[in-house]
Every structure is written in structure tokens, then in C-alpha cells.
Amino acid sequence: MELELPPSARPVAWTHDSWLDYGIYLKVEIASSDLQALIQNSPFAAITLNSKEHNFYDAVGGSWWDDGGRAQRFLFGETGLPQGQQYQDRQLQILVDMDREDVYVVYLALFGG
């Protein structure tokens, strides 16, 4: 399944790394009204997102990413993805910072190894 960003999505920042494993990190803002559509059209549709605690990956560096871990109102989820030809173990995490009423900040992290 693909993850499709809604038309309101505004990219804020992204980065990647690749050592033995790889990671791709994306931060976008979306209209709060688009959250349900984002979740329903993603690999997260089949899981329950957690609003009590998270173990979101925070070792990217830079305040643009670390702000997500400080959210008071959030949704968090992680799911495995089908194995690819190059990478056998892939995981996708999402953290939605809902502290603002008009715009939600969405953090996505894709890992593989």
C-alpha cells in the first residue's frame, strides 16, 4: 500500500541517512480536516494509532524533527511494510502533532535494513 499525502500537505523538511541501514524522514503540515483521509489511504489504516505514548525515532538531529517528541496531543503508529527486493526489513512510523487547531504536523520515518 502507498502513502498518499493530501492536497493540503506542505513540506517543511526532510532528510535521509544510509549506513548499514537506511532512514528517510519527512515533516509536513496538513489541514486538520485532512487527517482522516491521510490515515485511511496509508499503511496505518489497518492499525490503531496510540494517543497515550510513543517511541518515535528522535535521533535524526535538528530541532525541526525533535519538536515532534514534545507534542502534548498526538497520534502515533508504526507498521511493518512488505519486504522489498533490496531491503528485507522495512518499518514506517508516523507521529501526528495535533497541538495546533488549524494545522497538524505529520512526522514520517521509514527504516530499512
Secondary structure, 3 states (H helix, E strand, C coil): CCCCCCCCCEEEEEEEEECCCEEEEEEEEEEHHHHHHHHHCCHHHHCCCECCCCCCCCCCCCHHHHHHHHCCCEEEEEEEECCCCCCCCEEEEEEEECCCCCEEEEEEEEEEC
